[in-house]
Amino acid sequence: MGREHLSSRFGVILLSAGCAVGLGNVWRFPYIAGKNGGGLFVLLYLVFLAILGLPVLIMEFAAGRAAGRPILSLHSSLTPGKPAWRLHGFAGLAGNVVLMMFYTVVAGWMLIYFVRTASGFFSPLDPSGVAAAFAGMLASPAEQIAAMVLVCAVSAAVCAMGLRRGVERVVKRLMVCLLLLIAVLAANSIWLDARDGDAAGLRFYLVPSLERMREAGFATVVAEAMNHSFFTLSLGIGAMAIFGSYIGRSRTLLGEAMNVAALDTLVSIAAGIVVIPACFAYGANPGQGPGLVFSTLPNVFNDMPYGRFWGALFFAFMSCAAMTSVIAVFETILACAMDAFSWSRPKAGAAVGAALAVLSLPCILGFSAWSGFRPFGEGSCVLDLEDFVVSNLLLPAGSLCFILYATRRFGWGWSNFLAEANSGAGPKMPGALRWYCAVVLPLIVIAVFVLGLADRFGGGG
Ligand code: PFF
């Protein structure tokens, strides 16, 4: 039986971009850019995307397209005589599952904040009331569980409907809404920043400053920029490989990967333009960390003409971005389940949706009943542990596996990879990059890995 394919090239690009564009772009990127001093961090992040993220994306796409299988059986289909590679398949599947164990929860917060903003819940509150509302939501699990279950149920239903009829149709529409929304919000933010003074927010965000980079810590800034390039492109755990397996052979993969990376970057940069100048305009600190969006932006919107409208639009946008990534990762897990157990799509959808709803409970309980569990000391919670396992361990280690697999003889090998990546029309990956890909790239990734760990455990913050 032939593998299902997407109906158009536009569908492939939007779907992969839908997986890449998510909470990483609209929630994580603005706050880590703020924390790491703006300008120079943004520049470094762009460099890492080009020299590191793009080649790994091409490798994941190529392995996925050649195998036509999800991560769990990808290696045994391409290199049946090398069983050790199957470990990467298991680690990748585990990475997708652990990612969803907190991602569905944060996606649920976005839905809750959309409803709250649209219904005028925040309008009468002062800044301390807004912060208290976020803390109150964390402390009471019922609302979060309801939102998380909704996220799991909708995503599983979309996947169960099928690749073209469900996943492609829904994600394409959400992505188009999302791109329009972010453009309108970014234009509004630039207008605010220019109106209220000297464009301080945009200058912080876009003009590099060594001074601010030194303040944030050189190693931290470099490690965060590199790690985020993996996170934002969804690399290392086979989430992109599954879309590779749905791409036909009429186009080369360099071209497709460049389109996906460009769309993803555009959304990140635009999200920063929305969030950071707004913080300057309303006297909030852009470097305050993960709570930025939830405990600050409702104040910003409260203070803005037509703020309820802009606020609802913003959280609608965040929800769309989060949902497209959840659907994409569900698709990967679903494909593994269908492949491993020969289940039908609806059956796999129901099982995966139910399992992930249960597995997401610890993250929610970590803010209330299980708040005594502090994996990294004071102030940390279950979410931090899950995020750490995915972002600092599984994504870089998985990306390293893809690089070695695609470039070394003990894996799939460079010539097989190059032939697959370059089949079709469009820009070709130059063969001369072999040395760079096989030697320099692994060294960079090992550096990310070590820097990330040293940063976490060596007192770097
Ligand atoms: N790239 C997604 C984001 O930016 O939110 C997160 C992500 C999805 C990471 C899928 C990894 C993954 F496999």
Residues whose N, C-alpha, C, O or C-beta is under 5 A from the ligand:
A	BS01	PFF	C19 A20 V21 G22 L23 G24 N25 F231 T232 L233 S234 L235 I237 A239 S325
